Amino acid sequence: MGGRDEATGTPDPVEKGFATLNTIRIGMKAMVQKDGELRKAEILSIKQRKDGTAFYVHYVDFNKRLDEWVDSARIDLSHEVELPQPEKPEKKKAGPGNKAPSKNTQKRARAESRDISATPDLLTGKNTNVGKTQRPSKAGGKENRDDETPLNLSIGGSEAVSADGTPKPESDDVDMIDVSFTKDAKEEEKELMSREEEIERLRTSGSMTQNPTEIHRVRNLTRLQMGKFDVEPWYFSPYPASFSDADVVYIDEFCLGYFDNKRSFERHRSKCTLSHPPGNEIYRDDYISFFEVDGRRQRTWCRNLCLLSKLFLDHKTLYYDVDPFLFYCMCSRDETGCHLVGYFSKEKDSAEGYNLACILTLPQYQRRGYGRLLISFSYELSKREGKLGSPEKPLSDLGLLGYRQYWRETLVELLMETGRESMSEHDLSMLTSMTEKDVHETLVVFNMLRYHKANWVIVLTDQVVEEHKKRLEKEKVKGARKIDPARLQWKPPVFTASSRTWNW
């Protein structure tokens, strides 16, 4: 499977051989039929079904959401398979951290993993840790303004916009909770390193377990029925273990309850009276409504929402407690009720000034512009609060693409509509409620920033202007939807200290 020799820098040799169905084991890579062609795939799990043996495979160099169960007929054993390499013993390193972590360390890591796993994170990929020690806010503070140079605006440059070169988003460190027992400095440093490594692995793997090789790599549900839609899950979600054997899992689209038996689901539907998310409707137009749901007041519903969203989010940790979060749920309306389209979650009190923790548009509603409406609505709330906002970092790949597109379109639209001769990053930030860091990075990524005559200048190139005009024409044909701030009936909620944290 190919590691890399640290001494020589050359790939480790891959051991190959022929296999039979009886000798296939987890970790092997074999050729599997996919869409009429053979693709290399890693065997992640094996189980016996009524109709024979099934193999859960990950196609090498393809997105994880394409992982699937295949039957033995799709595995081509006329080709050699790559055998899993034995694990190499870890080399001992000099200095702190060369001993196995103590039992106390493991207990503390498990306890702290709960603190970073309160709510799913669709787009952001992590959850904020609310510890005893809070870092100063990085969003909208002086850190973003002191070193900025006012920028002049010039329109109609000749260079093309660069769409590549996206910088890797910065990842915030995880705050650690104080401990009450005493240790010497070296042992504390050693345990702190192991704890940080453990929590970082939990945060980025999307797993609820300590072991990254656990079953979370295997998608556990086959098919969902939610309202009038049949949906295929993308990733693992910690539904009850018995649900993995169900052909179809039935999701009540209003209360988000889950059932592995159709008769039980139908009995529930005959009694369930909920027809919209259990919160206050704070926005309504001709197409959609937004409901604000408090994770503390509606724990069961929000936990069900977390389980559902984890099926479509890979790099996200999820846990039981949703008290510190508000959920803003977007729904479409018809005569039967308000149907959940997507949502985003938001911390009641974010030390970093984040205005969004997690965002998801359900697969059956994707590619219709709903994701942009969710992002736009989060910034309308920030404007109403009088704050600058930014999504939690790091963003997922799809999340980064969605936000970059929104940031770019918003800035270009503002720059083209304004009649000012000059505009600074600070001005753009205040008008959009985007942080100056997000404004600056967007201008850099899309090649809209130039250094001219000892001054930084924002440049709208001919290509940017042309693409903006094409987008407007396309929106006129399709009838693009936008958030109308006048329809937002909402005041920033105020919470007590106990309602902003986990209620253990």
VOKE-98444 format. One record per residue (C-alpha): residue number from 0; residue in three letters; x, y, z. Coordinates in nm, 2 decimals. Layout:
residues N
num residuo c1 c2 c3
NUM ALA X Y Z
...
END
This chain:
residues 504
num residuo c1 c2 c3
0 MET 0.00 0.00 0.00
1 GLY 0.30 0.21 0.00
2 GLY 0.45 0.40 0.28
3 ARG 0.77 0.59 0.24
4 ASP 1.12 0.50 0.37
5 GLU 1.23 0.79 0.59
6 ALA 1.60 0.73 0.54
7 THR 1.60 0.70 0.16
8 GLY 1.28 0.89 0.07
9 THR 1.17 0.61 -0.16
10 PRO 0.83 0.44 -0.14
11 ASP 0.82 0.11 0.05
12 PRO 0.79 -0.19 -0.18
13 VAL 0.43 -0.32 -0.22
14 GLU 0.38 -0.69 -0.18
15 LYS 0.14 -0.84 -0.44
16 GLY -0.01 -1.17 -0.50
17 PHE -0.32 -1.36 -0.62
18 ALA -0.61 -1.41 -0.38
19 THR -0.94 -1.60 -0.36
20 LEU -1.26 -1.49 -0.20
21 ASN -1.18 -1.69 0.11
22 THR -0.83 -1.53 0.15
23 ILE -0.94 -1.17 0.10
24 ARG -0.89 -0.97 0.42
25 ILE -0.93 -0.62 0.55
26 GLY -0.65 -0.38 0.42
27 MET -0.60 -0.55 0.08
28 LYS -0.64 -0.35 -0.24
29 ALA -0.81 -0.52 -0.53
30 MET -0.96 -0.43 -0.86
31 VAL -1.33 -0.37 -0.84
32 GLN -1.59 -0.31 -1.11
33 LYS -1.73 0.05 -1.08
34 ASP -1.95 0.21 -1.35
35 GLY -1.83 -0.04 -1.62
36 GLU -1.46 -0.02 -1.55
37 LEU -1.20 -0.16 -1.31
38 ARG -1.08 0.06 -1.02
39 LYS -0.84 -0.01 -0.74
40 ALA -1.02 -0.02 -0.41
41 GLU -0.92 -0.09 -0.05
42 ILE -1.12 -0.35 0.15
43 LEU -1.24 -0.18 0.47
44 SER -1.49 -0.43 0.60
45 ILE -1.62 -0.78 0.53
46 LYS -1.96 -0.93 0.64
47 GLN -2.18 -1.22 0.56
48 ARG -2.52 -1.16 0.42
49 LYS -2.80 -1.39 0.32
50 ASP -2.70 -1.37 -0.04
51 GLY -2.33 -1.42 0.02
52 THR -2.02 -1.23 0.13
53 ALA -2.02 -0.85 0.10
54 PHE -1.72 -0.62 0.10
55 TYR -1.71 -0.25 0.20
56 VAL -1.45 -0.08 -0.03
57 HIS -1.29 0.26 -0.07
58 TYR -1.19 0.35 -0.42
59 VAL -0.83 0.48 -0.42
60 ASP -0.80 0.85 -0.52
61 PHE -1.18 0.90 -0.51
62 ASN -1.39 1.08 -0.25
63 LYS -1.49 0.89 0.05
64 ARG -1.86 0.94 -0.01
65 LEU -1.83 0.69 -0.30
66 ASP -1.74 0.41 -0.06
67 GLU -1.99 0.13 -0.09
68 TRP -2.08 -0.24 -0.02
69 VAL -2.01 -0.46 -0.32
70 ASP -2.08 -0.83 -0.37
71 SER -1.81 -1.08 -0.46
72 ALA -1.90 -1.08 -0.83
73 ARG -1.77 -0.72 -0.87
74 ILE -1.42 -0.81 -0.74
75 ASP -1.19 -0.91 -1.02
76 LEU -0.94 -1.16 -0.87
77 SER -0.77 -1.23 -1.21
78 HIS -0.55 -0.93 -1.12
79 GLU -0.30 -0.94 -0.84
80 VAL -0.41 -0.78 -0.51
81 GLU -0.19 -0.55 -0.29
82 LEU -0.14 -0.70 0.05
83 PRO -0.16 -0.49 0.36
84 GLN 0.18 -0.40 0.50
85 PRO 0.26 -0.49 0.86
86 GLU 0.26 -0.20 1.10
87 LYS 0.61 -0.08 1.18
88 PRO 0.70 -0.03 1.55
89 GLU 0.72 0.34 1.63
90 LYS 1.07 0.47 1.69
91 LYS 1.14 0.61 2.04
92 LYS 1.20 0.98 2.04
93 ALA 1.43 1.16 2.27
94 GLY 1.27 1.41 2.51
95 PRO 0.92 1.43 2.64
96 GLY 0.64 1.22 2.50
97 ASN 0.84 0.89 2.46
98 LYS 0.63 0.69 2.71
99 ALA 0.29 0.54 2.68
100 PRO 0.02 0.77 2.81
101 SER -0.10 0.70 3.16
102 LYS -0.46 0.59 3.24
103 ASN -0.53 0.93 3.38
104 THR -0.41 1.08 3.05
105 GLN -0.65 0.86 2.85
106 LYS -0.94 0.94 3.08
107 ARG -0.87 1.31 3.04
108 ALA -0.85 1.28 2.66
109 ARG -1.18 1.10 2.65
110 ALA -1.35 1.35 2.88
111 GLU -1.21 1.64 2.67
112 SER -1.32 1.47 2.35
113 ARG -1.68 1.53 2.46
114 ASP -1.61 1.90 2.50
115 ILE -1.52 1.94 2.13
116 SER -1.80 1.72 2.00
117 ALA -2.11 1.89 2.10
118 THR -2.27 1.94 1.76
119 PRO -2.21 1.83 1.40
120 ASP -2.01 2.04 1.18
121 LEU -2.12 2.00 0.80
122 LEU -1.90 2.25 0.65
123 THR -1.66 2.35 0.91
124 GLY -1.51 2.02 1.01
125 LYS -1.47 2.09 1.38
126 ASN -1.65 2.20 1.69
127 THR -1.55 2.48 1.92
128 ASN -1.42 2.37 2.27
129 VAL -1.57 2.58 2.55
130 GLY -1.31 2.54 2.82
131 LYS -1.23 2.74 3.13
132 THR -0.98 2.95 2.94
133 GLN -1.10 3.14 2.64
134 ARG -0.88 3.29 2.37
135 PRO -0.93 3.65 2.26
136 SER -1.16 3.69 1.96
137 LYS -0.99 3.69 1.62
138 ALA -1.30 3.79 1.42
139 GLY -1.35 4.16 1.38
140 GLY -1.10 4.27 1.65
141 LYS -0.80 4.49 1.63
142 GLU -0.59 4.20 1.51
143 ASN -0.76 4.23 1.17
144 ARG -0.74 4.61 1.14
145 ASP -0.42 4.75 1.28
146 ASP -0.19 4.64 1.00
147 GLU -0.43 4.69 0.71
148 THR -0.36 4.95 0.44
149 PRO -0.66 5.14 0.29
150 LEU -0.71 5.02 -0.07
151 ASN -0.80 5.23 -0.37
152 LEU -1.05 5.09 -0.61
153 SER -0.99 5.08 -0.98
154 ILE -1.22 4.91 -1.23
155 GLY -1.14 4.74 -1.56
156 GLY -0.80 4.59 -1.54
157 SER -0.67 4.36 -1.81
158 GLU -0.54 4.06 -1.63
159 ALA -0.73 3.74 -1.59
160 VAL -0.87 3.62 -1.26
161 SER -0.68 3.33 -1.11
162 ALA -0.92 3.07 -0.98
163 ASP -0.66 2.84 -0.84
164 GLY -0.40 2.87 -0.58
165 THR -0.64 2.84 -0.29
166 PRO -0.44 2.87 0.03
167 LYS -0.49 2.60 0.30
168 PRO -0.73 2.73 0.57
169 GLU -0.56 2.78 0.91
170 SER -0.66 2.53 1.18
171 ASP -0.71 2.66 1.53
172 ASP -0.56 2.48 1.82
173 VAL -0.79 2.32 2.08
174 ASP -0.81 2.47 2.42
175 MET -0.73 2.23 2.70
176 ILE -0.92 2.21 3.03
177 ASP -0.73 2.26 3.36
178 VAL -0.66 1.96 3.57
179 SER -0.66 1.95 3.95
180 PHE -0.38 1.70 4.02
181 THR -0.01 1.79 4.02
182 LYS 0.27 1.65 3.81
183 ASP 0.62 1.75 3.74
184 ALA 0.69 1.97 3.44
185 LYS 0.82 1.70 3.20
186 GLU 0.54 1.46 3.26
187 GLU 0.28 1.74 3.22
188 GLU 0.44 1.84 2.89
189 LYS 0.44 1.48 2.77
190 GLU 0.07 1.43 2.86
191 LEU -0.02 1.77 2.71
192 MET 0.13 1.66 2.38
193 SER -0.04 1.33 2.37
194 ARG -0.38 1.49 2.47
195 GLU -0.35 1.74 2.19
196 GLU -0.26 1.47 1.94
197 GLU -0.55 1.26 2.05
198 ILE -0.81 1.54 2.04
199 GLU -0.68 1.66 1.70
200 ARG -0.72 1.31 1.56
201 LEU -1.07 1.29 1.70
202 ARG -1.16 1.63 1.56
203 THR -1.04 1.57 1.21
204 SER -1.13 1.20 1.17
205 GLY -1.50 1.25 1.22
206 SER -1.49 0.96 1.46
207 MET -1.66 0.92 1.80
208 THR -1.40 0.66 1.90
209 GLN -1.04 0.67 2.03
210 ASN -0.92 0.43 1.76
211 PRO -0.90 0.57 1.40
212 THR -0.93 0.22 1.25
213 GLU -1.27 0.16 1.41
214 ILE -1.59 0.09 1.22
215 HIS -1.66 0.46 1.16
216 ARG -1.48 0.42 0.83
217 VAL -1.77 0.21 0.71
218 ARG -2.10 0.37 0.62
219 ASN -2.35 0.19 0.84
220 LEU -2.69 0.28 0.68
221 THR -2.78 0.18 0.33
222 ARG -3.09 0.39 0.24
223 LEU -3.31 0.65 0.40
224 GLN -3.67 0.74 0.33
225 MET -3.74 1.10 0.43
226 GLY -4.08 1.23 0.33
227 LYS -4.12 1.17 -0.05
228 PHE -3.74 1.13 -0.10
229 ASP -3.52 0.82 -0.10
230 VAL -3.17 0.92 0.00
231 GLU -2.84 0.74 0.00
232 PRO -2.62 0.83 0.30
233 TRP -2.26 0.93 0.23
234 TYR -2.08 0.86 0.56
235 PHE -2.10 0.69 0.90
236 SER -2.34 0.82 1.17
237 PRO -2.38 0.67 1.52
238 TYR -2.73 0.55 1.49
239 PRO -2.82 0.23 1.69
240 ALA -2.62 -0.07 1.58
241 SER -2.93 -0.26 1.49
242 PHE -3.01 0.00 1.22
243 SER -2.71 -0.12 1.01
244 ASP -2.90 -0.44 0.92
245 ALA -3.21 -0.25 0.80
246 ASP -3.27 -0.22 0.42
247 VAL -3.43 0.12 0.47
248 VAL -3.43 0.36 0.77
249 TYR -3.73 0.58 0.79
250 ILE -3.68 0.94 0.90
251 ASP -3.98 1.15 1.01
252 GLU -3.91 1.47 0.82
253 PHE -4.07 1.69 1.09
254 CYS -3.96 1.55 1.43
255 LEU -3.65 1.37 1.27
256 GLY -3.73 1.05 1.46
257 TYR -3.58 0.74 1.31
258 PHE -3.72 0.39 1.26
259 ASP -3.60 0.07 1.11
260 ASN -3.94 -0.08 1.07
261 LYS -4.20 0.06 0.83
262 ARG -4.50 -0.04 1.05
263 SER -4.35 0.14 1.35
264 PHE -4.28 0.45 1.14
265 GLU -4.64 0.46 1.01
266 ARG -4.78 0.43 1.36
267 HIS -4.56 0.71 1.47
268 ARG -4.67 0.93 1.18
269 SER -5.04 0.88 1.27
270 LYS -4.97 1.02 1.61
271 CYS -4.70 1.28 1.55
272 THR -4.84 1.63 1.53
273 LEU -4.53 1.83 1.46
274 SER -4.54 2.00 1.12
275 HIS -4.23 2.24 1.14
276 PRO -3.91 2.26 1.34
277 PRO -3.98 2.32 1.71
278 GLY -3.87 2.68 1.73
279 ASN -3.97 3.04 1.65
280 GLU -4.02 3.13 1.28
281 ILE -3.80 3.44 1.24
282 TYR -3.81 3.48 0.86
283 ARG -4.07 3.41 0.59
284 ASP -4.09 3.50 0.22
285 ASP -4.27 3.35 -0.08
286 TYR -4.04 3.05 -0.09
287 ILE -3.88 2.97 0.24
288 SER -3.90 3.01 0.62
289 PHE -3.63 3.01 0.88
290 PHE -3.69 2.87 1.24
291 GLU -3.46 2.94 1.53
292 VAL -3.43 2.63 1.76
293 ASP -3.25 2.64 2.09
294 GLY -3.04 2.33 2.15
295 ARG -3.10 2.35 2.53
296 ARG -3.48 2.37 2.49
297 GLN -3.52 2.11 2.21
298 ARG -3.24 1.86 2.29
299 THR -3.40 1.55 2.14
300 TRP -3.49 1.72 1.81
301 CYS -3.14 1.88 1.78
302 ARG -2.97 1.55 1.86
303 ASN -3.17 1.38 1.59
304 LEU -3.07 1.66 1.35
305 CYS -2.70 1.60 1.44
306 LEU -2.74 1.23 1.37
307 LEU -2.90 1.30 1.04
308 SER -2.64 1.56 0.93
309 LYS -2.35 1.33 1.02
310 LEU -2.46 1.10 0.74
311 PHE -2.36 1.36 0.49
312 LEU -2.05 1.51 0.67
313 ASP -1.72 1.33 0.69
314 HIS -1.48 1.55 0.89
315 LYS -1.70 1.62 1.18
316 THR -1.72 1.51 1.53
317 LEU -2.06 1.48 1.69
318 TYR -2.18 1.42 2.04
319 TYR -2.48 1.41 2.26
320 ASP -2.49 1.76 2.41
321 VAL -2.63 2.04 2.20
322 ASP -2.70 2.30 2.47
323 PRO -2.44 2.57 2.37
324 PHE -2.58 2.60 2.02
325 LEU -2.87 2.76 1.83
326 PHE -2.99 2.59 1.51
327 TYR -3.13 2.80 1.22
328 CYS -3.34 2.57 1.01
329 MET -3.45 2.66 0.65
330 CYS -3.77 2.50 0.53
331 SER -3.99 2.49 0.22
332 ARG -4.36 2.52 0.28
333 ASP -4.66 2.34 0.13
334 GLU -5.01 2.24 0.25
335 THR -4.86 1.95 0.47
336 GLY -4.61 2.16 0.66
337 CYS -4.26 2.31 0.66
338 HIS -4.01 2.06 0.52
339 LEU -3.65 2.08 0.63
340 VAL -3.42 2.19 0.35
341 GLY -3.10 2.27 0.54
342 TYR -2.96 2.44 0.85
343 PHE -2.67 2.60 1.02
344 SER -2.57 2.60 1.38
345 LYS -2.42 2.88 1.58
346 GLU -2.27 2.91 1.92
347 LYS -2.46 3.11 2.17
348 ASP -2.14 3.27 2.28
349 SER -1.83 3.23 2.05
350 ALA -1.50 3.34 2.19
351 GLU -1.36 3.37 1.84
352 GLY -1.66 3.56 1.70
353 TYR -1.77 3.28 1.47
354 ASN -2.12 3.33 1.32
355 LEU -2.16 2.98 1.20
356 ALA -2.04 2.64 1.34
357 CYS -2.19 2.39 1.10
358 ILE -2.39 2.41 0.78
359 LEU -2.57 2.15 0.57
360 THR -2.81 2.14 0.28
361 LEU -2.97 1.80 0.26
362 PRO -2.87 1.61 -0.06
363 GLN -3.22 1.61 -0.20
364 TYR -3.22 1.99 -0.21
365 GLN -2.86 2.05 -0.32
366 ARG -2.76 2.24 -0.64
367 ARG -3.06 2.47 -0.61
368 GLY -2.89 2.77 -0.44
369 TYR -3.00 2.69 -0.09
370 GLY -2.65 2.68 0.04
371 ARG -2.59 3.04 -0.06
372 LEU -2.91 3.14 0.11
373 LEU -2.79 2.97 0.44
374 ILE -2.46 3.16 0.42
375 SER -2.63 3.49 0.34
376 PHE -2.87 3.44 0.63
377 SER -2.58 3.39 0.87
378 TYR -2.44 3.73 0.77
379 GLU -2.78 3.90 0.80
380 LEU -2.78 3.78 1.16
381 SER -2.43 3.93 1.21
382 LYS -2.54 4.26 1.06
383 ARG -2.84 4.27 1.30
384 GLU -2.60 4.20 1.59
385 GLY -2.36 4.47 1.47
386 LYS -2.07 4.23 1.46
387 LEU -1.83 4.09 1.21
388 GLY -1.86 3.72 1.15
389 SER -1.68 3.42 1.00
390 PRO -1.74 3.05 0.98
391 GLU -1.55 2.81 1.21
392 LYS -1.22 2.70 1.07
393 PRO -1.10 2.48 0.91
394 LEU -1.37 2.46 0.64
395 SER -1.43 2.13 0.46
396 ASP -1.35 2.12 0.09
397 LEU -1.71 2.17 -0.02
398 GLY -1.76 2.44 0.25
399 LEU -1.45 2.63 0.14
400 LEU -1.58 2.63 -0.22
401 GLY -1.92 2.75 -0.12
402 TYR -1.79 3.03 0.10
403 ARG -1.53 3.14 -0.15
404 GLN -1.80 3.17 -0.42
405 TYR -2.03 3.37 -0.18
406 TRP -1.75 3.60 -0.07
407 ARG -1.64 3.67 -0.42
408 GLU -1.99 3.74 -0.55
409 THR -2.07 3.96 -0.26
410 LEU -1.75 4.17 -0.29
411 VAL -1.77 4.21 -0.67
412 GLU -2.14 4.31 -0.65
413 LEU -2.07 4.57 -0.39
414 LEU -1.77 4.71 -0.57
415 MET -1.95 4.74 -0.90
416 GLU -2.26 4.90 -0.75
417 THR -2.09 5.15 -0.53
418 GLY -2.00 5.49 -0.68
419 ARG -1.71 5.55 -0.46
420 GLU -1.37 5.63 -0.61
421 SER -1.18 5.44 -0.34
422 MET -1.27 5.17 -0.09
423 SER -1.07 4.99 0.18
424 GLU -1.08 4.64 0.31
425 HIS -1.22 4.78 0.63
426 ASP -1.50 4.95 0.44
427 LEU -1.59 4.62 0.26
428 SER -1.58 4.44 0.59
429 MET -1.82 4.68 0.76
430 LEU -2.07 4.68 0.47
431 THR -2.08 4.30 0.45
432 SER -2.01 4.19 0.81
433 MET -1.73 3.97 0.68
434 THR -1.41 3.98 0.87
435 GLU -1.12 4.17 0.72
436 LYS -0.92 3.85 0.71
437 ASP -1.19 3.68 0.49
438 VAL -1.21 3.99 0.27
439 HIS -0.83 4.00 0.22
440 GLU -0.79 3.63 0.15
441 THR -1.08 3.64 -0.11
442 LEU -0.92 3.93 -0.29
443 VAL -0.58 3.75 -0.29
444 VAL -0.72 3.42 -0.41
445 PHE -0.91 3.57 -0.70
446 ASN -0.62 3.79 -0.81
447 MET -0.81 4.12 -0.73
448 LEU -0.53 4.28 -0.53
449 ARG -0.24 4.47 -0.69
450 TYR 0.05 4.67 -0.56
451 HIS 0.07 4.99 -0.76
452 LYS 0.28 5.30 -0.69
453 ALA 0.35 5.22 -0.33
454 ASN -0.01 5.14 -0.26
455 TRP -0.23 4.83 -0.26
456 VAL -0.52 4.86 -0.51
457 ILE -0.83 4.65 -0.55
458 VAL -0.87 4.56 -0.92
459 LEU -1.18 4.44 -1.09
460 THR -1.04 4.28 -1.40
461 ASP -1.23 4.26 -1.73
462 GLN -1.28 3.89 -1.67
463 VAL -1.43 3.94 -1.33
464 VAL -1.67 4.21 -1.46
465 GLU -1.77 3.98 -1.75
466 GLU -1.83 3.68 -1.52
467 HIS -2.04 3.90 -1.29
468 LYS -2.26 4.02 -1.58
469 LYS -2.31 3.66 -1.70
470 ARG -2.41 3.55 -1.35
471 LEU -2.67 3.83 -1.33
472 GLU -2.82 3.73 -1.66
473 LYS -2.84 3.37 -1.55
474 GLU -3.01 3.47 -1.22
475 LYS -3.27 3.67 -1.42
476 VAL -3.35 3.36 -1.62
477 LYS -3.37 3.12 -1.32
478 GLY -3.52 3.37 -1.08
479 ALA -3.25 3.35 -0.82
480 ARG -3.37 3.38 -0.46
481 LYS -3.22 3.63 -0.21
482 ILE -3.26 3.70 0.16
483 ASP -3.48 4.01 0.22
484 PRO -3.35 4.18 0.54
485 ALA -3.68 4.36 0.59
486 ARG -3.85 4.02 0.64
487 LEU -3.62 3.92 0.93
488 GLN -3.82 3.94 1.26
489 TRP -3.54 3.88 1.50
490 LYS -3.35 4.03 1.79
491 PRO -3.01 3.89 1.91
492 PRO -3.11 3.66 2.20
493 VAL -2.95 3.70 2.54
494 PHE -2.86 3.39 2.75
495 THR -2.75 3.33 3.10
496 ALA -2.41 3.18 3.16
497 SER -2.55 2.83 3.23
498 SER -2.74 2.81 2.91
499 ARG -2.43 2.90 2.70
500 THR -2.24 2.59 2.81
501 TRP -2.28 2.21 2.83
502 ASN -2.54 2.11 3.09
503 TRP -2.37 1.82 3.27
END
